[in-house]
Amino acid sequence: MTASILTLSELSFTWPGSTDWLFQGLHLEVFAGSRMGIVGVNGAGKSTLFQLLRGELEADLGEITVSGVSYLVPQTSPLESDTPLLVYLLADQEACLWLAICQAEAAGFPEPLAYAENLADFVALDGYTKLAQAQVMAEVFGFQPEDYERPFHSFSGGEKRLLVLAKAFVSGADLLLLDEPTHDLDQVGLNYLLNALALSRAAVCVISHDRWFLDQAVNQIFYLERGAGKLYAGNYSCFSATRQAEFLERLREKQRIERELEHLKSLRRNYRDWGAERERGKHAAVDSGFEGARAARLQKRAVQARERMDTRIERLQEVKPWVDKTYRMHFPEPRKLQGVCLDVRELILAHSDFAPLSFQILGGQKWALQAPNGAGKSTLLKTLSGELKPLSGQIYRARGLRLGYLPQQFSAEQLSLAPREIFKQEQAAEARRLLGAWGISGDYYAQALGLLSEGQQRKLWLIHLLLQAPDLLLLDEPSNHLDYEAIEALEMLISQYAGSVLLTSHDQRLLEKFADSVWHLPFQGKNRPSRRI
């Protein structure tokens, strides 16, 4: 029988000062070798759950049992370090010993006794085995032997993320907790991570909004919703299909109950009106004997019937299923431009070695731009938006072209603005409605953008752009920091958008949903997009 690695029993937690439970009565069991995805909307408590599992937060009620060693890879970027790659991958104690050993050997053994003690301690910790494991895992994540002596700070953001993940797999932990591990990873990096997961015997719980990755990486989904958790078998696609079926069933049941409630309330009103009429008739009767007694009996029956209906109504209200509200987000229609809306000729970008780029975007076209990290996707979008100037070449825009640009990172000036400063006064009511539809409370309307979560920032700026009805949207990683429901809403918005779109994204499902063409950087030959078949 497979051993249990993690058990949650009646786990409940609330933040200090809050009157609402973030979790209440959670149950979960994770077994050795499990591959489990943790899914929920922004704010459902996914990262908080990992903090509870690691003992960084204390639960109000319930028990957490972890059999063995757990290792957390957080969302936050790692601290910069001068530590060489191979040393970085080791645990702290082994890393310190190996660094001292290497330094002593390089210096010609100035303190032989200290060197011997460090070497003995390193051997006692099975350091050479762990060093070999670090070398293997470095190779799994795409690093070469010539990289082993490079300091950690010299690698790119995506490479640093890979090293952080490699360190987790080298740790030998029984339970790996990966919080948004795919951030900053391109497709090559995703494949490295999938290979590492395939080689690992550890149980893995992963928080991710990358639906393609979850399809490849996990065989269970633990879904957090409104303080409760539910376990689903299968990958993300199986979970999504099951959730949709559950939603439709709850909706049908809710509609059936609401019809019955309306019928019961109508009958109750009729009984009330009838009882009042009979009461008046009783007092008006000349013969208060037989007629009065009959009226009293009927009135009593009417009261009893109303009471039974009240009981039934109360019970139906209790069992009526919760169904999330669905919002239709309507935006002003952009102009349907005919012909070329953007014409780029012999463009050479700053800080790149690309061949001159030449291309055209027609009205209504939707293009996706893909390339390894650092290839220049964001630079191209910034240049097309006018934020950066090219080294040479021309960008011709259609007369009166309205352009909207969503950057991957907001400037300090943008982060200092409050929604009431971002939206025009005449847009305020509609902006509030749309923000509410995407889960952003009106309480945030006077707060600076920088005080909102990164997911809220991107939602707000997307709404701001779409209200302008631009002819061309330039979107740099629009799904970053969005929960899966917001990403699905984004897919629908983009697919139905009548204007032109050029975006970058590592979200394969998003690209498959709508893109007419996919561009792969660095460009080769004539710099033309590859058409989907």
Buried (B, 14 or more C-beta within 10 A) or exposed (E): EEEBBBBBBEBBBBEEEEEEBBBBBBBBEBBBEBBBBBBBBBBBBBBBBBBBBBEEBEBBBBEBEBBBEBBBBBBEEBEEEEBBBBBBBBBEEBBBBBBBBBEBEEEEEEEEEEBEEBBEBBEEBEBEEBBEBBBBBBEBBBBEEEBBEBBBEEBEEBBBBBBBBBBBBBBBBBBBBBBBBBBBBBBEBBEBBEEBBEEBEBBBBBBBBBBBBBBBBBEBBBBBBEBEBBBBEBBBEBBBEBBEEEBEEBBEBBEEBEEBBEEBEEEBEEBEEBBEEBBEBBEEEEEEEEBBEBBEEBBEEBEEBBEEBEEBBEEBEEEBEEBEEEEEBEBEEBBEBEEBBBBBEEBBBEEBEBBBBBBEBBBBBBBBBBBBBBBBBBBBBBBBBEEBEBEEBEBEBBEEBBBBBBBBEBEEEBBEBBBEEBBEEEBEEBBBBBBEBBBBEEEBBEEBBEEBEBBBBBBBBBBBBBBBBBBBBBBBBBBBBBBBBBBBBBBBBBEEBEBBBBBBBBBBBBBEBBBBBBBBBBBEEEBEBEEEE
